[in-house]
Amino acid sequence: MTVMILLSGRDLLRENRVAQDEFRTVNFWLISQAELETARFVTALYQHAANPDAQIDDLILRFEILWSRFELFTAERYINNLNAFESFPPLRAKSLSLLQETEDELNHLQPGDLEGATRIGDRYTDLAIELRQLGIQATQQATQDAVARQNRINSFTRQILYLFSGVLLSAALMIALLISEMFNSRRLLRTNRAITRELQIQGENLQQTVEERTHELRLAKEQAEEASRVKSDFMANISHEIRTPMNAIIGMSHLALQADMPPTQKSYIRKVNRAAHALLRIIDDILDFSRLNSGSLMLEEHDFCLEDILDNLNSLILPLAEEKGLVFRMERQPEIPTDLKGDAKRLSQILLNLSNNAVKFTDRGSIQLRVSLLQRQENTLLLQFAMQDSGIGMSMEQVGQLFQPFGQLDSSTGRRYSGTGLGLSICQELVELLGGQIRVESEPGRGSIFIFSARFHLAGQPTNHPHLSLHDPKETHKATTATYKPNLPTAGKHGPQTLDWSRVEPLLLQLPALLADNDTRAVELLELLASQPGLSQYSTLLHDINNAIKEYDFDTACRLFSLLDARIKEDQGQ
């Protein structure tokens, strides 16, 4: 019995020592080092993101040190005891997978990329927290094992005292041995408690570091947003400064084209006028893109007539189509209400951009706009607009890159057709603002069809507008490209009013100069023009020009006046 108890005591002593050695091989150092290097990498990552001049090599070096710490997780001699914890295998797999992903992301991370740094840093912050939890769990488990062994030692001590009270020498030796091991266990417990406190302190420090880096990142984000606002304000100001002389060029060249001059000089002035209009469109595109990019472009909802939108589009696109020998048609479902509420300006901008592109990329055939009603819920309408052409078409790869800013189909089309490559990108953003979506169906050599939807409300009050002459869908092959003319007022009891051209012509010649100079005195001249007999059929255009001037939107006023001037002269046979 004595021999058996002595052997049992020896085994208990060996188990206690082995347990102490095994706890040391749990390698709390490995976990704490991995957590520390993770925190250092997160710190280096934020520093790299906050400094536009940072070198990627410094960040790569810190990442390689971090990787070397996590590679120890794959060594069997280090992880024998850690595998006893259920959270360790998935944590090891997650950390190695995250290292693989980060290696690819660092190759594309640019200095000052706050969004990319935040995305990477958040994942490693979560990983550091999981490492800290694993370390705390390991030390707690070791502490529990030490307490259990201490209880076994105490129980064994009592057995020794009960069974061998007469064997003084053996009892003394065993008691001395057990006391020694008790002191070892207590030292181990104190060590475990110290490690636990150290883990807690490191966790608090890491949390404080993360909060500081988050604050720095928030400040950097606010600085970036402020820089974006400054850029948008600068773009708006410089656009206004450029538009003022451009309007003068457009207005003065328009006046010059009305005068008698040799054909060669008139051709030069006409080219200047077209180039000025093209440059103004580029300026508008850049400004719209800047506003959309900064989120400062807001929709304006007003009552408008859909027929007026289509009428103006027809008047602007038809001459361009006729120059290239193209047929331009429009179809609208009769059940669509014409009096709507929404941002008519942005709808016109989308339609005009798609129409110009259709004319630009079509050398022969036709261009057709179809307007249909997709959905109606109480006072809300979802309309679909489909712009189809018989132009050059596009491949699937080209369609996939079509709505990228500053993009062209390829270098050859960029040289042939020119343009900023912003138009379709702006259209996509505007369509989304209007509550719709845009898509493209196209085949090389067989043309394209751009289809977009937009959501509008029914207008509060109906407006009196002339009906737009749209072609019958069953007779689209017979449709002509005749320009739409508004219905003339019927004769009253005193007969129709006739236009006094001798009084109207001087007013038409004076208005462009005032509009080009952004002079609000154009309102007085416009009211004088509107009061002339025989101009009542143009009241809608005159009203729109007047509103544009009062809102200091002289670009729109100039474009509407050009349309008004062309209609009056066409009706008068000038």
N, C-alpha and C positions, 0 to 999 in steps of 0.2 A: 504494500500500500504506500509505504514511504517512497519507494523508488518511483512508483507511478505518479505520485504527487510532485516529486522533484522533476520528473520528465515533463509533466504538464506545466510546471512553472517555467522550465527552460523554453518550452514551446511558446508560452505566453510572452516571455521576454524576447524571443526571436521575432514573434509576430509584431510586437510593439516596435522593435527596431526597424523591421522591414517596412512597417506602416509609416514610420517616420521618414525612412529613405524614399518610399514611394510618394509620400506627399511632396518631398523635395523634387522628385522627378515629374510631379504634376506640372512643373514648370510654370508657376505663376509668373516668372520672369518672361516667359514666352508670350503670355496673354497681355501682360502689362506693356511689354515692348511693342507688340502689334497695335495696341490701343494708342500708345504714345506716338508712334510713327504715323498712325492714321490721323491723329489730331494735327501733327506737324504738316502732313500733306494737305489737309483741308486749309490750314493757315497759308501755306505756300500757294495754294490754288486761288484763294481770295486775293492775296497780294498780287498774283499774276493778272487777275481779272481787273483789279483796281488801277493797275499801272499800264497804260498803253505802250510804254517803252520796255516792258519786261521781256527778259530772254526766256525762251521756251526750254533752253538747256537746263536752267536751274530747276525748273519744275519737273523735267524728265529725271534729273538726278534724284530728287526727293522721292519721285514715284518708284525708281529702281530700288532705293533703300527700303521703301515700304514693301515692295514685292519680295525682297530677300527675307524680311521678317515673316511674311505669310508662307513662304516656301517651307519653313520649319514645321508648319502644320502637316506636311506630307511625310515627315520623318517618323518612322515607327517608334523609335526610342523615346520620342518626346510626347507622343500622343496616346500611349497605352492606357493611361488613367483617364485622360480627357474623353475617350470614347465611351466611358461609362455614363456621360451626360448626354441626354437625348438631344439637346440643342446644339451640341458640338458638330456632329457630321453635317447637318444642313448648313450651319454657319460656315464651316470650312468650304463646302461646295459653293456657297453663295459668295464668299470672299474671293475665291479663285476665279469664279465666273466674272465677278465685278472687275477684277484686275484685268482680265482679258478684254472686256468691253472698254475699260478706261484707256487701255493702250491704244485702241483705234481712235477713241474720241480725242485724246491729247494730240494726235497727229493733225487734227483739223481745228483745234482750239486756237483762236487768235488772241493776242493781248488786248485787254479791254472788253472781251466778250463776256459781259456780265451774266447774260442768260445761260450760256453754256457752262460757265463756272458754277452758277447756282445749281444747275441740274446735276452736275457731278458731285459738288460739295454736299448736297442734301443726302445723297445715297451713302457717302462715306461717314457723314455724321450719324446716320442711323446705324451703320456698321460699328462705329466706335461705341455707341450705346449698348449694342448687343454684346460686344467684347467685354465691356465693363460688367454687364449682368452675368456673363459666363464666369468671369473672375470671382465675382462675389459669390456665385453659386458654388464654385469649386472650393473656396475657402470655408464656406459654411458647411459643406459636406465633410471636409477634412476635420473641422471642429467637432461635428457630430460624431465622427468615427473615433476621435480622440476621447470624447466624453464616454462613449460606449466602452472603449478599452479601459478607461479609468474605472468604470463601474465593475468591469470584469476583474480588474486587479483588486479592487476593494473586496469583492465577493471571495476571490481566491485567498486574500489575506485572512479573512474571517475563517475560512475552512482550515487554513494552516494553523491558526491559533486554536481552533476547536480540536483538531485531530492530533496535533503534535505539541501540545502544551508541555509534555514531559521531555521532549527532545529539545533541550535548550540551545545546543550548538546549532542544530539544523534550523531551528526556528529563528535564531539570531541572524544566521546567514541569509535565510530567505527574506526576513524582515528588512535587512539592510539592502538586499537586492531589490525588493519591491519598493522601498522608500526611494532608492536611487531612480527607479523607473518612474515613480510617481512624480519626482521632481522633473524628470525628462518630459513627461506628459504635460505637466503644468507649463514648462517652458514652451512646449509646442503650442499649448493653448494660447499663451501670451503672444507667441509669434503670429498665430492665426488672427488674433484680435488686432494686432498691430497692422497686419496685412490688410484686414478688412477696413480699418480706419484709413489706411493709405489709399485703398481703392475708392472709398467714398470721397476723400479729398481730391483725388485725381478726377473723379466724375464731376465734382463741383467745379474744378478748374476748367475741365473741358466744356461744361455747360456755359461757364462765363466766357470762355474763348469763342464759342459758337455765337453767343449773344452779341459779343463785340463785333465779330465778323459780319453778322447779320445787320447790325447797325451801320457798319461801314458800307455794306452792299446797298442798304436802303439809301444812304446818302449819295452813293455813286449813281444809283438809279434816278434819284431826284435831279442830280446834276445833268444826267443824260436827257431826262425829260425836259429840263429847262433849256438845254442846248437845242433840243428838237423844236421847242416853242420859238426860240430865237431864230432858228433857221426858217420856220414857217413864216414868222413876221417879216424876215428879210425877203423871202420869196414873194410875199404879197406886196411889199413896198417896191421891190425892184421891178415886179411885173407891172405895177401901176405906172412907174416911171418910164418903162419901155412902151407901155400901151399908149401913153399920151402922144409921143411923137409918131407912133405907128398909126394912130387914128388920124393925125394930121396928114400923113402920107396918103392914107387911104382916101380921106375926104378931098384933099387937094387934087390927087390924081383922078378921082371921080369927076370933079369939076372940070379938070383939063380935058377929059374925054368928051365932055359936052360941047366944047368949043371946036371951031373949025381949025384944022391944022393939016399939014401934009400927012399922007398915009404912013410914011416911015416913022415920023415923030409920034403919031398916034399909036403905032404898034409898040414903040418903046414905052409910052405911058401905060398902055394896057398891060404890058409885062410887069412894069413896076407895081401896078395895082394888084395883079395876081400874086406877085411875090410877097407884097405886104400882107395880103390876106392869109397866105400860107404861113408866114412868120407869126402872125397874130394867133393862128390856130396852134402853132407849136408852143407859144408862150402860155396860152390857155391850158394846154395839156400838162405842161410842167407845173403850173400853179395848182391845177386840180390834183395832180399826182402828189404834190407836196402836202396839200390839205388832207387828202385821204390818208396819206402815210402817217400824219400826225394826229388824225382823228378829229380835226377841227372843221371838217366839211359837214354841214348840217342841212337836212332837207327843209324846204319851205312848202307848206301846204296852202294852196289857194284853189278857188274854183276856176276851172278852165273847160274849154270845149275841145274834145278829141278831134273834131273835124278841122278846127283851126290848126292843130298840130300837124295833121296829115296834109292840110292845104299848104302850109308853109314849107313842109318837107318837099312836097311836089314841086313848088315854085323854085326851090333851091337846087334840087337834084336834076330836074328835067332838062335844064340847059346843058348841064355837064354830060348827061346821057346822050342828048342829041348830038353833041360835038363828036362823040365816038360812034354814032350811028346805032345806039342801043335803045331798046324799048323799056320804058319804066312804067310798071303797073302797080296799082294798090287795090286791095280787096278788104272789105270789112264786113263782118257778119251783121245783118240788119238789127238783130236783137240787142246789140251792145248799146247801152245808153251813151249819149254824146256829152252830157253835162256831168263832169267828174270833179273830184277834189283830190289834189295831190301836188307833187312837184313837177309841173309841166316843163320847166326849164331843163331839168335833168332827163326827163323822158325824151325831149327833143334832142338833147345832146347825144343820147345813146343812139337814137334812130339816125341822126345826121352822120355820126361816126360810122355806123355799119353801112349806111348808104354810100358814103364817100369811098369806103373800102371796096364795096361791091363794084362801083364804077371804076375804081382804080385798077382792080385785078380782073376786069372783064373787057375783052377786046371785041367780042361780037356776041350777039344773042340778046338776052333780056335780063332784067332785074325785076323782082316781084316782091312786094311787101304784103303779107297776109296778117290781119288782125282778127283774133277769135276770142271767145269767152270760155275760159277754162272752168271757172267756179263762181258762184254768186251766193253770198250768205248775208241776208238782210240788206244792209247798206254798203257792203264790201264786195268788190269785184276783183277777181284775179284774171287779168288779161294776158294773152300770149301773142307775141309779135314774132313773125318768121320772115327773115330777109334772105331770099334765095337768088343766086346769080348763076350764070353759065360760064364762069371764069376759069382760072387755071386750076383751081382745086388744091387739095393738100393731102399729104400722106398721114397715116395714123401718128407717126413720130412727130410730124410738124404740128398736128392738132394738139398733141400733148404739151408742146412748148408755146402754144399760141398766146396764152394770157400772161406770160412772164413779162415784167416791165423791161423796157428797152430792147425787146426781142424782135427779130425779123424772121421770116421763114428760113432764109439762109442768106449768105453774103451776096449772092447774085440778085435776089429779089430786093435786098436792101439797096443795092446800087441802082437797080432799074426803077423801083417805085418810090424810094426815099421814105422819109417819115421818122418820127422819134421812137416808134415802137411802144408808145405809152397808151395809144387810143383804146385798144382792146382790154388792157389791164384796168384802165379807168372805167370802161364800160362794165366790167365784171364787178368792180367795187360799187358802182352806182346801182346796178341791178340788185345786189344784195341789200343795199340801203333801202331800195324800193320794195323789199320783201319778196324778191323772186330769185330765179336762178337762170344761168345762161349756159348753153351748150352748142356744139358745132357738129354738123354732119357733112363730110366732104370726101371726095375721091379725086385723085390727080387727073386733071384733064376733063372732069365732068362737073365742075362747079362746086359751090358750097352753099349751105343753108345755116344761118345763125338764128337760133331760137332762144328767146328769153321771155320770162314772165315778170309781171309787175303788179303790185296790189294798189288799188285806188278805192276811194269812197265815192258815193253818190254826192253830187253837189247839193248845197243847201237850197239854192234858188236856181231855177232853170234860166239859161241865157238865150237870147235871140241871135242865132247865127245862121248864115246861109248854109245849105246842105252841100256836102262835098260830093262831087260827081265821081263815084267809084265805078270801076268796070265790073260787069257781070262775070262771075267766075266761069260760067258756061261758055263765054265768048272771049276768053283771055287771048286766044290766038288771033282775034280780030281787033284787039285793043290798040288804040292809037296813042301817041305821045303828046296829044294836044294839051296845052297848059290850061289849068283850071282858072276860070274867071268868076268872081263873085257875081251873084244875081244883082242886076241893076234895079233900083227902086222903081215901082210902077208909077205911072203918071197919076197925079192927083187931079183935083177938079180944076186946077189952074194949068195943068199940063206938066210934062217933065222939066226939071231945071237943067239948063245947059251950062257947061263949064266955060268960064271966061279965061282962055289960055293966056291972054296978055297980062292978067293979074296973077295967075297961078305960077307962071314960069319964073318970074323974079324971086318968088318965095322959095321955090324948089332949088334955085341956084344959091340962095343965101344960107339955107339950113345946114348943108354939109360942113361948111366952114365953122359954124358955131358948135356943131356936134364934135368935130375934130378937135376943137380947142376946149372941150368939156365946159362950154359956156351955158349956164342955165337960162340965159336970155333966149335960148332956143324954144323954151316953153311959150313965150309970148308970140314968137313967130309962128309956132305950130298952131296956137289957138287962132291966129289970124288966118292961117291956111285952112283950118277946119271950118271956119265961118264962110268960106267961099261957096257960092252956089255950084251945085253939080258934084260936090265931093262927099256927099252923105254916104255913098256906097263904100267909101274907104274909112268909115268911122271906127271900125274895129282896129285897123292898123294904126290910125292916128291916136286912138286911145292907148294902145300898147306902147307906142313911142313916147307919149306924154308920161306914162307911168315909169318907163325906163329912165327918162331924164330926171324925174323927181327922186328916183332912187339912186341917182348918180351912176347908173349903169349905161355909160355912153357907148360901150362896145355893142350892147344889144340894140341901143337906139340907132346906131349907124347901120347895123345890118338890116333892121326893120325899115329904115328910111330908104335904103337901096332897093328893097322889095317894093315899097310904096312908089318910089320914083319910076321904077320899071313898069309897074302896072298902069300908072296914070299915063305915061308916054305911050304905052302900047294901046291903051283904050283910045287915046287921041290921035293915034297914027303918026306919032312923032318919030 
